[in-house]
Amino acid sequence: MSKKKIKKIYKYECNVTGEQFKTTAEAPSPGDLSTVSAYYQMNPELDDRPLEIKVKIKNEEESAAELKASLLGE
């Protein structure tokens, strides 16, 4: 019979966007963690993603903002 190895899941929150994410590795300094989108927000000159990805991300952010506004407005 084999034993199943259980991995511990660590949950962190991005300081810039507030987005929550999970990882299986413990961060040495969780206060310094940021998401990829937060990195590109802070460093737009280093954003080398294809144009279609940038447009897709922008549309998703706009629709999320509209949804949030409609939920808070009610």
TAKAQUI-V302356 format. One record per residue. N is the residue number from 0. D_FIRST is the distance of its C-alpha to the first C-alpha in whole Angstrom. Layout:
N_D_FIRST / N_D_FIRST
//
This chain:
0_0 / 1_4 / 2_7 / 3_10 / 4_13 / 5_16 / 6_19 / 7_22 / 8_25 / 9_28 / 10_31 / 11_35 / 12_38 / 13_41 / 14_44 / 15_46 / 16_45 / 17_43 / 18_40 / 19_37 / 20_34 / 21_30 / 22_28 / 23_25 / 24_27 / 25_30 / 26_33 / 27_35 / 28_38 / 29_38 / 30_41 / 31_42 / 32_39 / 33_41 / 34_40 / 35_41 / 36_44 / 37_45 / 38_45 / 39_48 / 40_50 / 41_50 / 42_51 / 43_53 / 44_54 / 45_51 / 46_49 / 47_49 / 48_47 / 49_49 / 50_51 / 51_49 / 52_46 / 53_49 / 54_51 / 55_48 / 56_47 / 57_50 / 58_50 / 59_47 / 60_48 / 61_52 / 62_50 / 63_48 / 64_51 / 65_53 / 66_50 / 67_50 / 68_54 / 69_54 / 70_52 / 71_53 / 72_57 / 73_56
//
